[in-house]
Amino acid sequence: MAFIVNMLANLDLSVGLGTVVTLVAFVLTALVYRRVAYNRKYNWPPGPWGWPLIGCSRLISISSKQTPANITRMGKRYHPDLFTVPLFAGKRIVILNSFKAIKDALIRQSAYTSGRPENWAFKYVKEKHTNLGMFFERYSASWKREKRFMVRTSRHFGYGITKSQDFVLREANHLVELIKKRKGQPFELHPPLALCMLNVTLSIVFNTAYEEGDEDFGKMLFNLMTWFAEIFALYDLEPFLPFLERFGLHSSLKRGKLVTNAIATFVRDQIDQHRATLDSNHPRDMVDEFLIEIAKNDPNGDLRDLDDEKFVWMFINLLPDQADTAPSIFKFLMLATSVFQEMQQRVFEEIQHVIGDREPTLDDRGKLPYTEAVILEVLRMDTPFWLLVPHDTQEDVDILGFKIPKDTSLIPNIYAVHNDPELWGDPENFRPERFLGEDGQLVKPEYLIPFSTGQRQCFGSQMAQKEFFIFYISLIQKFKFKLPDGDPVPELKSVSLVHVSPAGYRLHAELRE
């Protein structure tokens, strides 16, 4: 279907209607033949047949009324571990519907299943239609080299070592002060929380941070949050994006481009400022380290294939999660804390017993098993993305006995794993104790995978978990939280098929004596 749309979008309008009909008929015939040939060559997992041409595209449509639970149940009717969903014009995706399937595909065969689709919604909001950055780029030798340098540099400046706790503690205290300014009045947590979480990443990457009320930050936060919304709105239209783009026919595509350009401009300006003030002997942040390495012009270096556009997108990829995804998960944590008052009291008592009134540190991890169990239970019930961003097969692969061809999109269904009764017993219940062993110590099973697994595991997962730990302890030390009297009690579940986001709510924070 994408081929047909591209053909129509680039078609000379002077060509007669009969010629167009003939071309389309020829392409459709070829697609039918291709489908028959595929069925003979490959052993696809079972799944629904779908409608001619459009398949079951509406089944996983972002705008549909489907839920992760519905998709999981539907898949189990065909196979306990994975199933095939036909999309437009014979294209198929495979949904990995169990931990067994995800482990076999993304861990055992990560070298062959860590690609990204060539055509997807993210591509069309970019100026040059390129899949750049660690999140978007296809799996390759250059991707692995650049990721290796990113990981090494990020560890030096705070993502992977305890040095990061200085930034996190500063912003946790910043958040405490912002909540104090609410003076006991009901408030929405997301604005101050997103400011403080994003400041951690901005400090590590760009050596900068913002204060509440800063106009530039307000614009950037709006753009980062809008970015996700506009791109997800394009998922349903993916096969038609070349046509829609050429004729400017979709508002989300236009808004997505504007927001993307605004974010890219912010990052480019930061990089230009760093270039103008760079001191190679005293790097200030991750951008400086990259600039120093690029200046070496080493033909064998990790960044030998890094051009300016890839450089920009490598850092763009780090920002939206800290503005939207991580705050959304933490909001779920604070919602659960406010709903379950006995749980909140138990967390507070554990913190008082182990830490007292001093600032928490990352060395306290492992000493607060119940507090950490609460955080893990939130990550189980409110995973960042229930249906993960597609992986693409780099070669023909065999997953649990099914032969799946190269360039097939695999979508891990984390909801199916985190809500599997065989793994969790009572997954519908919020029960942190499931992560405590008989000795009361923390137990983290391998099938808890909120940030995915394998080569494409979320780069920012370590930082997010550090933030959750220190931010949560800092807030519980200082405040007792509840929902304001008379406000509705939201359900402890996401309101989105793909992107986690609890229903909106307000908090009341009472300063502890």
N, C-alpha and C positions, 0 to 999 in steps of 0.2 A: 504493500500500500504506500509506503514512504517513497518507493521508486516512482509509482504512478503520480503521486502528488508533485514530486520534483519535476517529473516530465511535463506535467500540466503547467506548473509554475514557470517553466522556462520555454514553453511552447510558443512558437511564432504564431501570433493571433491571426495571421493571414491564411493559415492552413485551413482547409475546408473541414466541415463537420464530419463528412464521411471518412476522411483520413483519420480524424481523431478517434471516431468510433472503432475503426479498424485497428488502430494502434492499441487502444484500451482492450479490445477483445483479444488481440494477440497476447498482450501481457497477462491478462487473466487466465488464458489457456496455459501459458507457460507456468504460471503459479500453481495451477491445478496439477500439472504434470510434475512439478517440483515436489509438491506435497506427497503425491503417490510414490515418487522415488525415495523420498525421505522415510516414508513408512516402511519401505522394503529394506533400507540400509540400516536404520537405527531402531533401537528398542526403547521407545519413549515410555515414561511412566504413564499410567492411565489418568484420565481426566475427563471433564465434560467436553462434548462435541462443539457446542457453540453454534452461532448462526453463520450462514455463508458470508464471507468477506469480513465481517466485523468480529467473528469469533465470540469470545466471552469478555470483550474489552470492558463492558460496563460492570462486570463482576468486581474488578479491582479499581474501578474509577474512583478518583478522589472525591468527586461530587456525589457518588452513590450513597445510599443509606446502609451500605454494608458495614460491618464491624469486623475487627480481627477475629472475634469469636465465630461469626458466621462463616468466614473464609476457612478458618481452621476446621470447623465441623464439616463443611462441604468437602474439603480435601480428604478427610478421614473416610468418607464414603468410597473413595476410589483406591486409596492406599494409606497405610498407617504412617508412612514416612515422607513421601513426596508425591506430587502430582503435576500434570501438565495443564496449562491454561492456554488455549488458542486465542490469538489476538487478531489484528487486522491482516487480511490477505495472506493467511497461512503462517504468519510469524507465531512462534510459541515461546512461552517462558515456562520455567520449572520452579515451582514453589517448594522449598525445603521445609517440610512441615513437622520435623522432629529434631531433637538434638542429635540423634543417631545419623540422620541425613546431613545435618550441618557439619558435624565433626568429620564425616567421611569426605565431604566436598571441600570444605574451607580449610581444614587442618591437614588431613592426610594427602590431599591433592592441591594444596594451596598454590603450587607453581603453575597449575593449569586452570585455576578457577578464580584468579585474582584480578581479572581484567575489568574493564568498564565498557558499557555499550558505546558504540561510535556515535549514534544519534539518540539524543534524549533532550529533555526540556532545558537542562542547564546550558546546553551548547548554544541555544538560540537567543539567549539574553546577552551573550558576549559579543563584543564588537567584531572580533575576527572569527567567530564560530569555531573556536578551538577548545578542546578538552584539556585544560591546563591545571596544574597544581596537583598536590598529592591526592586530593579527594576525587578529582575528576579524571586525571590522566590515565591512559591505558597502562597496564602492567608491562614494564620493559626494563632493560638494563639501566637506562638513564633514570627511570623512576626509582629503582632500587638505590642507585648511587645518591640521588638527591635526597631521598628519605633518610639514608644513612647519615648524611651530613646534617640534615635537619634535626635528627634525634640527638646526634653528638653535640650540636650547638645548643639545643634546647636544654640539655642536661647541664651544660655549663652555666646557663643563665637562669635556670630555675625550674624547668618543667619536670626534671627527673630526679632532683636531689633536694636535700632539706633547705638549701638556700631559698627555695621558693616560699618557704613558710614566712619569710620576712614580708614578702608582698601580700601573702594571704592574710597574715595577722593584721597588717596595716589596714587592709580593706575590710576585714571582719570588724575591727574597731570603728572604722568609718561607718559601716552599716549600723552598728550599735548607736552611734551618735545621731545618725539620720532618723532612726526609729524613736529615739528620745525626743527629737524635735516634734514628733507627732503629738506629744504631751497627752498620751492616753486616749487619743481619739482614734476611731476606726480608720484604717488606711489600707491601700492596696500595696502589696509587697513588691510587685515586679519592678516598678521604676527604680527605687533605691537599690534593690538587689542586683538588677542588671548593670547598673552603674558600677557597683563595687566588684562584681565578678569580671566585667569587661576590663576594668582598670587593672586587674591582675595580669591579664594577657597583654594589654597595651604597655604595661611597665616592662615586661619581659621582652617583648618584641620591638617596641618603639621608644622605650624609656620615657613614657609620658603617661599622664593620668588626668582625670577630670573631676570637677566638683559638681554637686547637684545644682541645677539651674543653668549650667553652661549651655549656651545656645548651640554651639558647634556639636557638643555631645548629643543634645536632643535631636538634632538632624541626623547624626550618624546612627543613633539607636533606632530612630524611626525607619531609616533605610534598611538596617540590618534585619529588623523584624518584618518589614514589608517584603523583603527579598524572598524569604521562605514562602510567604503567603502567595505571592505572584507566581513563583516558579511552580509550586504545587498545583496552582490553578491551570497550568499549561500541560500537566501530565496527560489529561484526558485527550488533548488535542495533538499529541506528539506526532502522529503520522501526517498531519496537515500543516505543521509549522512552516515548512518551506513556502507553501502557497500563501498562508496567512501573512507571513513576513513580507513577501514580495508586494502584496497589495495592502498591507497595513490594516488588516481586518479584525484584529483582536486587541482589546484594551489591556488585558493582562500582559500580553507580549510587549506592548508599548511601555507600560509601567515597569515591567521587569527589566527592560533595557535601560530606562532612566535610572532606576535604583541601582542596577549593577554598575553603570557608569559612575554614579556618585560615590559608591564604595571604592571602586578602582581608582578614582581621582584622589580620594583621601590617602590610600596606600601609596600611590605614586608620589604625592606631595611629601609624605613622610620619608620615602626613599631618597628623593631629591634633596631634602634638607640634610639627611644623613651623609649623602655624598659630599655636600658642600662643607660639612663640618667634621669630616672623618679624621680621626687620629689613629693610625694603624697600631700604635703602641698601647692605646688605651681604649679598647672596644667597650661601648656602653651597653650594647644589647645585641639581640640576634641579627638585626639588620646589618649592624656594623661588621659582625663576623662574616656574614655572607659577602659584603662588599670587599672585605679584605681578601677572602678566598678567591673571589672573581677577579680581583686585580692581579693575582698571581699568574693568570692566564696559563695554567698548568694543563697541557694536553692530556695528562693522565689523571687529572683531579676529579673529585666527585661532581663538581659543578661545570664540567667542560661543555655540557650541552644546555646550560641554563641561559636562555636569552632574557631580555628585559620583561617580556610579557609573562613568561613562566615565573620569573622572580616575583612579579606583582601578585600573581594568583596563588603562589605558594603561601603568602601571608594573608591574602583575602580569606582563604579557607579556614584560618584560625579564628576569625571574628564572629561569624553568625552563631556558633554554638554557645559562646560566652554571653551573647546578647539575648538569646532566646531559649535554646535547648536546655542548657544547664540551669538557668533560673526557673524554667518550667518544672524541672524535676525537683528542685529545692522547694518550690511552691507546694508541690505534692507532699513533700516531707513535712512542711509546716502545717499543711492542712490536716494530715494525719495526727500530728502532734497536738493540734488544737481540738480535734474531735475526740481523741482518746486521752482524757485527762490523767487516768491512772498510769498510762504508759509514760506521759510527760513527767509525772512525778518520779517514776522509777528511774528515768534517764537523769533527771536533776540530782537525785540522791546518789547515783553512781558517780556522776561528775564531782559532786561535793566530796565524796569519800576518796576519790583517786586524785583529783586535781585541786579541789578547793576553789579559791578565788583567783588563783594565778592564771596567766594566759595559757591556753592549751598549746601544745607543740605536736609535731608529727611523731615525736618519740612516744607520745601517749597512745598511739595506735597499738592495739593488742592488749591494752590495760583496761579498756572500756568495752567489754564484749557486748553488753546489752545495747549500748548506744550505737555501736557499729552494726549490730544485728538489725536495729531499726532502719538504719540507712540502707542496708542490703535489701531489706524487705520492700522498701520504697523503690529501689532499682529493679526489683523483680516485678512489682506491680505497675510501675510507671516507666518502663524502658524508653529511652530516647526516641527510637523509631521501631514500631512493631513490625512493619514490613521494611526490611533494610534496603538501602540503595542497591540496585542490581549489580551482581558480579557477572562477568562474561567469561565463558570458557575460552581458553587460549588454544586448546586442542580438543579433539574428541576425548571424552572422559567416560569412565564407568562409575556410576554412583549407585551403590547398593544393588548391583546387578543390571542396572539400566544403562544402555549405551546412548549417550547424549552428544550431539554434534558440536563442533567448534562454533563459536560466535552465538551460543545460546545464553540468554540471560537467566541467571539463577537468583531467586529472591528468597533469602532466609526469613522465615516467619518466627520471629522471636516470641511473639505472643503465644504461639503453640507450645514452645518450650517452657516458658515461664508460667504457663497455666495447664501443664500436663499433670493430671491427677496421679499418674504412675510415678512421677518424680517428686511431687510436692504433697500428695495426700489431699489437702484441702486448699487448693490454690486460690479459691474465691475469697478466702478469709485473710484479713491483715493480721499476721501472726509472726512477729519478729523472732519468737522462740524457736522457730524452725531452723534458725542459723546458729543455735547453741547446742553444744554436745552435752552429754551426761555430766561432764565435769564443769559445765557452765562456760566453757571457752568457745570462742567463735569458730564456726565451721563454714567454709565457703565451698560449696560443691562446684565441680567443673561445668555443670550445666546452667550456672548463673552467668549469662553472657549479655549483659545490658549494652555493652559497647561493641558487640560483634566479637569475632575471633579470627585468627589467621592473619595473613599478610595485610588485610585491609582493616584491622581493628582500629577503632577511633584513636587518632593521634593524641587528642586532648583528654583521654579518659583518666590518666593519672592525675592531671591537674584538677579535673572536675572532682575527683574523689577526695583530693586534699582539701579543696574548697568546701565540699559538703561537710567534712569532718570538723574543720576548724570553725567555719561559719556557724554550724549547728551548735557546737559546744559553747561558743561565745554568746550566742543568742539565748540559749537556755540558762546559762549562768546569770544573765542580766535580767531576763524577763520571764514572766509567766504568760503564756499565750492562750487565747480562746477566740471563738467566733463571736462577733458582737451580738448582743441580745436582739432577737427579732430577725436576724439575718438567716436566710435559708442555709441548710447544711448540704453542701455539694456532695455528690457521690465520689467515692474514692476510685475514680477511673478516668481514663483519657476520654476526651470528646472528639478525637480525630482517628481516622482509619490508619494514617501513617505516622504523622508527627504528633508526639505526645504533648498534650496541653490540657491540664485539668480545667474544669469550669471556673469562671471568675468568682472570687470571693474576697472578703475583707477580713483583716485581723484586728484584734484588740490586744495590745501588749501592755501588761502591768509590770512596772519596774519592781524587781525584787528588793526587799529591804536588806 
